[in-house]
Amino acid sequence: MKVSLLDVHRRGDNRDYNGGYGTTFSVGSSWRARLLELARKKGEYFPLLNYGYLAAVLKGNGHEVSLDINTIRKDADLVILQASLIRHREELEYLTRIRSETGARICLVGPLASTTPGPFGAFADTIISGSAEGPFLGLKRLEDLPMGIVPSPRIDDLDVLPYPDWTIYNHRAFTQHPILRARPTAFILGSRSCPYLCNYCPYIAVKKAYQIRKPACVVDELAHLKATYGVRAVMFRDPVFSVNRNWVVELCGAIKARNLGLELGCETRSDRLDEELVDLMFDAGFRVIKIGVESTNIAALEAHKRRPPSVEQQDRIVAYCERKGIRIVAFFILGLPEDTRETVLETIRYSQELNPSLANFTICTPIPGTGFFDEVKDRIYDHDWNNYDNFHPVFRLDHLKPAEVKAYQEQAIVQFYFRFGFLKRYLRRRV
């Protein structure tokens, strides 16, 4: 069987991020905003994790697999597409062409297709609900792939899955610079899903139990990435890397024992870190930790089931990591339904006071499939899913106009990167 993994992509798209719904980086129209956009687009190139796993599973079953970027493979027996929000219109156009120009079966995977299959019914033969690779485990013949909406079987042990196959990509070009400085970069999962319940979060839209891999198996994959692909840096794509402290301790010890010499990064919560754990992570090679600060509007966060860390603990951990040599990337959200001019400006002010190495400011976006989407659906005025990229306001707030939210986002990003405190640290580390 010939399988095409279709990637409908524009430069600057991050289709694996935002829980697999995709995101972009469209800051604004000022020259400073455009300069920042250019720098980020130049410094990032990374794959879809689902496609790496699918390629490995399908090749293991004896099938021929290709990655086709903005290209229709005419001789494919099966076309698989991870549906996104940010390229929704273009993807439907490609699916229409595939249906009319080829005889291929069409299968959709990913969280958008899982949670909101309705818009895709006329375009797909099969829609996988849940983990992308589940229905393909052991699949030898196309006719054995069910039609319609297919629930993915639960995989009780994530370590039975093969390592993702990155040969379908130009893997030597993988990078997430300047977050991780060494290149090429690879990406890995130590766990899946998230035990927290923030109702705006895309990672829990697909209702899957939190699962964690064995530390020894994760380290084996790190060694495989280095030996097979020559990677020098690896980013863990777990939504909350340090949920289980004992797991992190065991993993860091195993990484250090193997002396892999990799630059590592992860994403977690600041209240899932302490100084002793940060020391162990640093010794294992971690040089980047991403954290979700979100907003200083604590009441708004709690209204949406976010359990924010205390400001004191957050400040302490960020400062400790930066002194230790671990760069912090902080994420902020602007335009929560309860936000006002004062709360947004306070979040912007705090981001500069916190002074992490890097920061991103996204616009609160109702992701289909989340509880937040249902909560604000009557406020939504923009139904073009291409704009659900965290950089366009799509619903009405009580106290701010959409244009004000967008202007504050540009202000937040530009001010953060064009201030003395950031430039001083950046230049000092470059010298």
Number of C-alpha atoms within 10 A of each C-alpha: 16 17 24 26 25 23 23 22 15 13 10 18 21 23 27 20 17 18 21 21 26 21 25 22 20 19 24 19 10 10 10 17 19 14 13 19 17 14 12 15 17 14 16 19 20 20 21 17 20 19 26 21 19 23 28 22 23 22 15 15 16 14 17 15 20 18 19 17 15 14 12 19 22 12 12 21 17 19 23 23 23 25 27 27 24 25 23 19 13 15 22 18 11 19 21 14 13 20 14 10 12 14 13 21 20 21 24 24 23 23 29 26 28 25 17 12 19 9 10 17 13 10 20 23 17 20 27 25 25 22 20 24 22 20 19 17 14 12 17 15 12 14 9 10 16 13 15 14 18 16 15 17 14 13 13 9 11 17 15 10 14 15 19 19 19 22 15 16 18 11 19 15 14 20 26 24 18 12 20 22 17 17 18 21 29 26 25 18 18 24 21 20 20 20 15 16 15 21 23 24 23 24 25 23 22 20 16 15 12 13 15 21 16 15 19 14 15 21 20 14 18 22 20 14 23 19 11 11 16 16 24 19 27 26 22 18 21 21 25 24 25 21 21 11 14 11 17 18 18 14 22 21 16 18 23 16 11 13 11 17 14 20 21 25 24 23 21 18 19 24 16 15 18 15 13 10 17 19 15 18 24 19 14 24 21 24 24 25 26 23 23 19 21 22 25 21 20 16 13 16 21 12 13 18 15 18 13 21 16 11 14 8 14 19 16 14 19 24 17 16 22 17 10 14 12 23 22 24 21 22 18 21 23 27 28 25 19 15 20 19 13 10 19 23 17 14 21 24 15 13 25 17 11 16 20 24 19 18 21 17 26 26 21 25 26 24 25 22 22 20 20 21 18 13 13 15 14 10 14 15 11 14 10 12 16 17 19 27 28 23 22 21 26 22 22 19 19 11 13 17 15 16 11 14 24 20 13 20 26 22 17 25 21 20 17 23 19 12 11 11 15 18 13 10 13 14 9 9 8 6 5
